[in-house]
Amino acid sequence: MHKKSKKQKRKFHMLAVLFIFPILISGGLLYSYLNIHQYDLEIKEYKIESDLVNKPIKVAVVADLHNHEYGDDNAELVTLIEQAKPDIIAVVGDIVIKDSDNTEVLDCIMNSLSGIAPTYFCLGNHELELINRNIDLRTIVENAGAVY
């Protein structure tokens, strides 16, 4: 059986450190960046033209809050949407998180948004999980004045 010399072992360890350490550091930095910016409030504007629409319509789309709030009762988000003056608001799912029965964020945001413009709600996979546990999201949405 061939034994490695101390010099060979040291060289192997040095190479492992030189290659593995930067990868681990890079991975850690990327993970930190993604966690820090996971909940950045972002507004994107798109212009879509169609012969089916005879005048411009401004639609605000809200998605993937995952029970996160931008300020108390999502005041920052609601203010940005108010300032945009949308014709309609589409809340397109994942406002709640599937691992919790908490619907307070959904209730609050639907009440706030339906006071700005006609608001329409559709289910995401997280909402479906709550419905499977017999949590009545339809009543929350409709009581807020939005369309389910």
N, C-alpha and C positions, 0 to 999 in steps of 0.2 A: 504494500500500500504506500502510495506516495504522499508524503506530508508536505504541506505548504510551508515555506520559510516565513519567518516573521516579516521580512521585507515584502513578500508577496501579499500577505494578509493586510499589512499596512497600506499597500498600494490599492488593494481591493476596497478597503474601508474608505480611503480617500476618494476614490472614484465614485463610490456609492454616495458619499456625502456631497460631492460636487454635482451629481446629477439629481439625486432625490431631494435634497434640501431646497433647491430653487423651485422644483415642481410643487413641493408642499407649501412653500411660501406663496407662490403664485395662486395656487388653489385656495389658500386661506384668504388672500386679498380679494380674489374674485367673489368668494362666498360672502365676505364682509360687504363688498360693494353692492351686491345684489340684495342683501338684507337691508342695507341702509336705504336703498332706492326703491325697494319693493312697493312702498306706499307713496311715492311722489305723486302729487296731484298733477295730472297732465291733460292739457286741452289740445286736441288736434282738429283742424278744420279741413273738410273735404268739400269739393264742389262736384256734384254729379248732375249731369244734364240728361233730360229725357223728353221726348215728344209727348209723353203721357201726362206731363205736368205743365200747366200753362202759366204758372207764376212761381217765383222762388219760395221754397219752404225751408225753414230752418228747424232742424231736428237736433235736440240734445240727447245724447246716448250715455246712459250711466250703466256701468258694469263692474263686476268683480270687486265690490267693496269688502267682501268677506268679513262683515261686521266691523270694519275699520271706520273710524270717524275722523273727518278733517275739521277740527275744532268742535266745540260743544254742539251736539245735535247736528253735526255735519254743516255747521254754519258757513264755513269757508267754501265748501262745495256748492251749497245752495246759493250763496251770493254770486259765485262765478256763473252759475246757470241763469240766475235772474238777470245779470248784466248782459248775457248773450241774447236775451229776449227770444227764446225759441218759440216756434209755432206749436210744436208738440215735443213731448219728452218720452223717450223709450228707455225703460229700465229693463235691461236684457239679461238679468240673472246673476247668480252668485253674489247676492247682496248679503246673504247670511252665510254661516259656515255649517257644514253638515254634521260636525261633531258636537254641536251645541243646540239646545232648544231655544236659545235667546233670539227673539224676534224684535227687540226694541229698536235696533238700528233700522230695520225694514219699516216698521211702523212709523218712526219719526221721519225718515227720508221720504216715504210715500206721501205723508201728510204735507210736508214742506213743498215737495215738487208739484203736487196736484194743485197747489195754490198759485203756481206760476203759469202753467199751461196744461192743456189736456195731457194726461199722463197714462201711458200704457205699460203694462207689466207682463213679462213672460218669464217662465221658469228656467233656471239653470240646474245643473246637476246637484248643487248643494240644496236648493229649494226642494227638489224631488226627494231627497233623503228625509227632509223634515215632513213632507207630506206622507211618506211611507211610515212615519211614526205618528200619524194622525194629528199633525199640527195644522190648523186651519189658516193657511196663508191667504186664501181667497177672501175671507172676511176682513182680514187686516187691510188688504189692498183695496177692496171695494169700500170699506168704511172710511178710507182716506180720500175717496172720491176718484180713484183711478180705475182704469179698465183692466181686468184680469184676463 
